[in-house]
Amino acid sequence: MKAGILLLNMCFPVLAGLMMFQGKREYTEKKLARRSLAAMVIAACFLVWNLTGDPQSLHLCSLGKDLPVYFHVDAIGKLFASVVTLVWILAICFAGEYMKKEQDQKRFFGFFLIVYGVLMGLCYAGNLITFYLFYEMMTLTTVPLVLHTRTREAITAGMKYLLYSLSGAYLVLFSTYMLNRYTTSLNFTPGGTLDLAAAEGHTTLILVCACLMILGFGVKAGMFPMHGWLSTAHPAAPAPASAVLSGVIVKMGVLGAIRVVYEIIGPEMIRGTWVQTVWLTLSLITVFMGSMLAYREKILKKRLAYSTVSQISYILFGLALLQPQALTGSLLHVVFHACIKSCLFLCAGAVIFCTGKIRTDQLTGIGKEMPVTIWCYTIASLALIGIPPASGFISKWYLAEGALSSGTSVFAVLGPVVLLISALLTAGYLLPVSMKGFLPGKEFDYAHLIRKEANLAMLIPVSMLSLLALLLGIFCGPLVQYVEKIVEVML
């Protein structure tokens, strides 16, 4: 029975999305959104069923000899699946109003549901073969979301996204071929599955494969030097798609890195090697570079996209330290960043929808025109900067503490320094929007001020996400305990 529910959790949203494409009858965007939301609520019920009780497994089929399509619901899969579902439901609520000004709503909502089903398959993947299969499906099904507007910019962004993603996926595929010879199984197992007897004398090859896999999954996570797609693909997509791309899709690269490093190769194989040094170096370069690029960018959605480049590498840095507190901080930041960045992109979408303004230098007085939206933006910004007691402070505290306790020579000190500099830059590129928005100065034309606040369909999702960004920091105890149990098993 539970195996059937597990399958339904993945297949039902895909079938619901495919049904959106059937028939010639046209529906309003609100009706499409209601149907999509109803499908998501049903899928969420399946998720809740899967979250309760003992872990479930499902051997679906085999693609060939020793290539099983296998699913297993473990603690980290539950965490990622819950985050994906929360963001997806709120993004669909927002899209019901936002998509009024867009064409081809059926296609948008159809692919939106299909991608959710694919992401559930990724979260529940029980081995590397299944994970890779759904990882490629995720790339192919998210391309239409980037291409949706069919403008020249969107088509260019979509092709760039596809090229980068496939390049990273092929690095993973090549490494999977090689590693399969030196593992007892490709099933995800805490501590790794390397066959030490078979691996003896082949350590260099295994480390090269580990590095290639980290780089391959780092493409989706926006890690330098394969980060270029993110700043073009995210702004080109409609705001609800940008929110899930930045809040959720990039996290699948993080999940891939966790699965490979901690559950296939094993952290002990990488600890203290050149692979760990390269990973730490690239992640810190990305943290600083992403913040600098965001600070200099004037287009709001592109600024937020560069911010994602930086913030996801906070997570990668914590993973690369191979230290319990740092891993705890990384997993916490997965949850917090998903809420915060989804909120920021939806706020940007509301501003664009109501005013048509896309540049930060056009937003003087926006807080007077759209006070609720900009207050939500401000709360989320403070959380991303790491101002206590908001959620971002908690995850960054664990990351800094983990770095200082990691014994990774220069990185133990350099990591917290870079994180602090990045936090200052984050304040520099996020808060001016709020400051100029609420305090436009004497030159602002108050006489012709027109309130353009978004309606409830938009305000409810952004308000809930901003509230979560705050409350998850204040009442973080249960989440921290859950994550620490995951870390205890993995390390």
Residue pairs with C-beta under 8 A, 6 or more apart in sequence:
2 49
2 50
2 53
2 56
3 56
3 57
3 58
5 46
5 49
5 50
6 46
6 50
6 56
6 58
6 71
6 73
6 124
7 58
7 60
8 46
9 43
9 46
9 47
9 49
9 50
9 120
9 124
10 71
10 117
10 118
10 120
10 121
10 124
11 117
12 39
12 42
12 43
12 46
12 117
13 39
13 40
13 43
13 113
13 114
13 116
13 117
13 120
14 113
14 114
14 117
14 118
16 35
16 36
16 39
16 43
16 113
17 39
17 109
17 110
17 111
17 112
17 113
17 114
17 116
17 117
18 110
18 114
19 110
20 32
20 35
20 36
20 106
20 107
20 109
20 110
20 113
21 106
21 107
21 110
26 106
27 35
27 105
27 106
29 95
29 96
29 97
29 99
29 100
29 102
29 105
30 96
30 97
32 96
32 99
32 105
32 106
32 109
33 92
33 93
33 95
33 96
33 97
33 99
33 109
34 96
35 109
36 92
36 95
36 109
36 112
36 113
37 89
37 92
37 93
37 96
39 113
40 85
40 88
40 89
40 92
40 113
40 116
41 89
43 85
43 116
43 117
43 120
44 85
44 89
47 81
47 82
47 85
47 120
50 56
50 73
50 78
50 81
50 124
51 78
51 81
51 82
55 72
55 73
55 74
56 72
56 73
57 70
57 71
57 72
57 73
57 126
58 70
58 71
58 72
59 68
59 69
59 70
60 68
60 69
60 70
60 71
61 68
61 69
62 68
62 69
63 69
63 129
63 133
67 129
68 127
68 129
68 130
69 129
69 130
69 133
70 125
70 126
70 127
70 129
70 130
70 187
71 121
71 124
71 125
71 126
71 130
72 124
72 125
72 126
72 187
72 188
73 124
74 188
75 482
75 485
75 486
75 489
76 255
76 258
76 331
76 486
76 490
77 123
77 124
77 125
78 123
79 331
79 334
79 335
79 482
79 483
79 486
80 122
80 123
80 251
80 255
80 334
81 119
81 120
81 123
81 124
83 248
83 251
83 334
83 335
83 338
84 116
84 119
84 120
84 123
84 248
85 116
86 338
86 339
87 243
87 244
87 247
87 248
87 338
87 339
87 342
88 112
88 116
88 244
88 248
90 342
90 346
90 461
90 464
90 465
91 112
91 240
91 243
91 244
91 342
91 346
91 461
92 109
92 112
92 240
93 457
93 460
93 461
94 239
94 240
94 243
94 346
94 349
94 457
94 458
94 461
94 462
95 108
95 109
95 112
95 238
95 240
96 457
97 353
97 454
97 455
97 457
97 458
98 238
98 239
98 240
98 349
98 350
98 353
98 458
99 105
99 108
99 109
99 238
99 240
101 353
102 108
102 148
102 149
102 238
104 148
107 144
107 148
108 145
108 148
108 238
108 241
111 141
111 142
111 144
111 145
112 145
112 240
112 241
112 244
114 141
115 138
115 141
115 142
115 145
115 244
118 134
118 137
118 138
118 141
119 134
119 138
119 248
119 249
119 252
121 130
121 133
121 134
121 137
122 131
122 134
122 135
122 138
122 252
122 255
123 255
125 131
125 133
125 134
125 188
125 259
126 187
126 188
127 185
127 186
127 187
127 188
128 176
128 186
128 188
128 259
128 260
128 264
129 176
129 186
131 188
131 256
131 259
132 169
132 172
132 173
132 176
135 169
135 172
135 220
135 252
135 256
136 169
138 249
138 252
139 162
139 165
139 166
139 169
139 220
142 161
142 245
142 249
143 158
143 161
143 162
145 237
145 238
145 241
145 244
145 245
146 154
146 157
146 158
146 161
146 233
146 236
146 237
146 241
146 245
147 154
147 155
147 157
147 158
148 154
148 237
148 238
148 241
149 236
149 237
149 238
151 236
153 232
153 236
154 236
154 237
156 232
156 236
157 229
157 232
157 233
157 235
157 236
157 237
158 233
158 236
160 228
160 229
160 232
160 233
161 229
161 232
161 233
163 229
164 219
164 226
164 228
164 229
165 219
165 220
165 229
167 219
167 226
168 215
168 216
168 217
168 218
168 219
168 220
168 226
168 253
169 216
169 219
170 216
171 212
171 213
171 215
171 216
171 219
172 212
172 213
172 216
172 217
172 256
172 260
174 209
174 212
175 209
175 210
175 212
175 213
175 216
176 186
176 213
178 205
178 209
179 186
179 206
179 209
179 264
179 265
180 186
181 198
182 194
182 195
182 198
182 199
182 202
182 206
183 193
183 194
183 195
183 198
183 264
184 193
184 194
184 195
185 193
186 193
186 264
187 193
188 259
188 263
188 264
189 263
189 264
190 262
190 263
190 489
190 490
191 262
191 263
191 266
191 267
191 490
192 262
192 263
192 264
192 265
192 266
192 267
192 268
192 269
193 263
193 264
193 266
194 206
194 264
194 265
194 266
194 269
199 206
203 269
206 265
206 269
207 269
207 270
207 273
207 274
207 275
209 265
210 260
210 261
210 265
210 269
210 270
210 275
211 275
211 278
211 279
213 256
213 257
213 260
213 261
213 265
214 257
214 260
214 261
214 275
214 279
215 223
215 226
216 256
217 253
217 254
217 256
217 257
217 260
218 226
218 253
218 257
218 282
218 316
219 226
219 229
219 253
220 249
220 250
220 252
220 253
220 256
221 250
221 251
221 253
221 254
221 257
221 312
221 313
221 315
221 316
222 229
222 230
222 250
222 253
222 286
222 290
222 308
222 309
222 312
222 313
223 253
223 282
223 283
223 286
223 312
223 313
223 316
224 282
224 285
224 286
224 289
224 313
225 282
227 286
227 289
227 290
227 309
230 250
230 305
230 306
230 308
230 309
231 293
231 302
231 305
231 306
231 309
233 245
233 305
234 242
234 245
234 246
234 301
234 302
234 304
234 305
234 308
234 345
235 242
235 299
235 301
235 302
235 305
237 245
238 349
239 301
239 345
239 346
239 348
239 349
239 350
239 352
239 353
240 346
240 349
242 301
242 304
242 305
242 345
242 348
242 349
243 341
243 342
243 345
243 346
243 349
244 342
246 304
246 305
246 308
246 341
246 342
246 345
247 337
247 338
247 339
247 341
247 342
247 345
248 338
248 342
250 308
250 312
251 312
251 315
251 334
251 337
251 338
253 312
254 312
254 315
254 316
254 319
254 330
254 334
257 316
257 319
258 319
258 490
261 267
261 270
261 319
261 322
262 490
262 491
263 490
267 322
267 490
267 491
270 276
270 279
270 322
271 322
276 320
276 322
276 408
279 316
279 319
279 320
280 317
280 320
280 321
280 408
280 411
280 415
282 313
282 316
283 313
283 316
283 317
283 320
284 313
284 317
284 411
284 414
284 415
284 418
286 309
286 310
286 312
286 313
286 316
287 310
287 313
287 314
287 317
287 418
287 419
287 422
288 310
288 418
288 421
288 422
289 309
289 310
290 306
290 307
290 308
290 309
290 310
290 311
290 313
290 422
291 306
291 307
291 310
291 421
291 422
291 425
291 426
291 429
292 425
293 306
293 309
294 303
294 304
294 306
294 307
294 309
294 310
294 425
294 426
294 429
295 425
295 428
295 429
297 303
297 306
297 429
298 359
298 360
298 361
299 358
299 359
299 360
300 348
300 351
300 352
300 358
300 359
300 360
300 363
300 433
301 345
301 348
301 352
301 358
303 360
303 429
304 341
304 344
304 345
304 348
307 341
307 344
307 384
307 426
307 429
307 430
308 341
310 422
310 426
311 333
311 337
311 341
311 384
312 337
314 330
314 333
314 337
314 395
314 396
314 399
314 419
314 422
315 330
315 333
315 334
315 337
316 330
317 326
317 330
317 399
317 403
317 415
317 419
318 326
318 327
318 329
318 330
318 333
318 398
318 399
318 402
319 326
319 327
319 330
321 327
321 402
321 403
321 406
321 408
321 411
321 415
322 406
322 491
323 402
323 403
323 405
323 406
323 491
324 402
324 484
324 487
324 488
324 491
325 398
325 399
325 401
325 402
325 405
326 398
326 399
326 401
326 402
326 403
326 406
327 402
327 487
327 490
327 491
328 398
328 402
328 480
328 483
328 484
328 487
329 395
329 396
329 397
329 398
329 399
329 400
329 401
329 402
330 395
330 399
331 483
331 486
331 487
332 391
332 394
332 395
332 398
332 476
332 479
332 480
332 483
333 392
333 395
333 396
333 399
335 391
335 472
335 479
336 383
336 391
336 392
336 394
336 395
336 469
336 472
336 473
337 384
337 392
337 395
339 380
339 391
339 465
339 468
339 469
339 472
340 380
340 383
340 384
340 391
340 392
340 465
340 469
341 380
341 384
342 465
343 376
343 377
343 380
343 462
343 465
343 466
343 469
344 377
344 380
344 381
344 384
344 430
346 458
346 461
346 462
346 465
347 373
347 374
347 376
347 377
347 380
347 462
348 377
349 458
350 370
350 373
350 454
350 458
350 459
350 462
351 357
351 363
351 366
351 370
351 373
352 358
353 454
353 458
354 369
354 370
354 373
354 452
354 453
354 454
355 366
355 369
355 370
355 452
357 363
357 366
360 432
360 433
363 433
363 436
363 437
364 436
364 437
364 440
364 441
364 444
365 436
365 437
365 440
365 444
365 449
366 374
366 433
366 436
366 437
367 374
367 375
367 434
367 437
367 438
367 439
367 440
368 437
368 438
368 440
368 444
368 446
368 449
369 449
369 450
369 451
369 452
369 453
370 451
370 452
370 453
370 454
371 438
371 453
372 453
372 454
372 459
372 463
373 453
373 454
373 458
373 459
373 462
374 433
374 434
374 437
374 438
375 466
376 459
376 462
376 463
376 465
376 466
377 433
377 434
377 462
377 466
378 431
378 434
379 390
379 466
379 467
379 469
379 470
380 465
380 466
380 469
381 426
381 430
381 431
381 433
381 434
382 390
382 392
383 390
383 391
383 392
383 393
383 469
383 470
383 473
384 392
384 426
384 430
384 469
385 392
385 423
385 426
385 427
385 430
385 431
386 392
386 393
386 396
386 423
386 426
387 393
388 473
389 470
389 473
389 474
390 469
390 470
390 473
391 468
391 469
391 470
391 471
391 472
391 473
391 476
392 469
392 473
393 473
394 472
394 473
394 476
394 480
396 419
396 423
399 415
399 419
400 415
400 416
400 419
403 411
403 412
403 413
403 415
403 416
403 419
404 412
404 413
404 416
405 412
406 412
408 415
453 459
454 462
472 479
